[in-house]
Amino acid sequence: MTNELADASEALRAASELADQHRDRLYERSNALAELAAGDAQVDHGRLARETTKLHEIEGDLADESAELVEQARELIAAYREDLEGV
C-alpha cells in the first residue's frame, strides 16, 4: 500500500466515526483512498485533485477533531502528489 494514501484513508475513517454530519461521505472517501493505496484503481493527479476538493467541501461543515482529521488527510494526499509523475 502507498503510505500517504493509506494514512489518509485511515484518517478519514477515524473522522467518519467522530462526525455527526457527512459520516457516510467520509467513509466513502476513505474507501476510495484505500482502493487507490492498494493499487485497485489508477492514481493520477486529476483523481487526487477531485478527492481533495470533495474533502475540502466536507471539512467546512465539520468541527473539532473530525475537521482536523480531514485536513490531515488532505495534507497526506498533497504529500503523495508531490512525488507523482505527470502534471
DOFI-620195 format. One record per residue (C-alpha): x, z, y. Coordinates in steps of 0.2 Angstrom, whole numbers, plus 5000, padded with zeros to 4 digits. Example, Ala and Ser with C-alpha at 12.3 -4.5 7.8 and 13.67 -1.06 7.14 Angstrom:
% residues 2
east,up,north
5062,5039,4978
5068,5036,4995
END
This chain:
% residues 87
east,up,north
5000,5000,5000
5005,4997,5018
5009,5014,5025
5002,5012,5043
4986,5004,5037
4984,5016,5023
4986,5031,5035
4974,5023,5047
4961,5022,5033
4964,5040,5029
4962,5045,5047
4946,5035,5049
4939,5043,5033
4943,5060,5040
4934,5055,5056
4919,5049,5047
4917,5066,5038
4918,5075,5055
4907,5063,5065
4889,5065,5068
4887,5048,5076
4894,5032,5068
4898,5041,5051
4894,5025,5041
4903,5013,5053
4919,5024,5052
4918,5024,5033
4916,5005,5033
4931,5003,5044
4941,5015,5033
4936,5004,5018
4941,4988,5027
4958,4995,5031
4961,5002,5014
4957,4984,5007
4970,4977,5019
4983,4990,5014
4981,4987,4996
4983,4968,4998
4965,4964,4993
4962,4955,5009
4973,4944,5021
4981,4954,5035
4983,4944,5051
4984,4948,5070
4966,4942,5073
4959,4953,5059
4968,4968,5065
4963,4965,5083
4944,4964,5078
4946,4981,5069
4955,4989,5084
4941,4983,5095
4927,4990,5084
4936,5006,5083
4938,5007,5102
4919,5004,5104
4916,5018,5092
4928,5030,5099
4919,5030,5116
4904,5039,5108
4914,5052,5098
4920,5069,5104
4935,5080,5100
4944,5078,5083
4934,5063,5077
4939,5053,5093
4957,5059,5091
4957,5053,5073
4950,5036,5078
4964,5035,5092
4977,5039,5079
4970,5025,5068
4971,5013,5082
4989,5018,5086
4994,5016,5067
4986,4998,5067
4996,4994,5083
5012,5000,5075
5009,4989,5060
5005,4974,5071
5022,4976,5079
5031,4970,5063
5018,4957,5058
5023,4939,5059
5013,4927,5070
5005,4929,5087
END
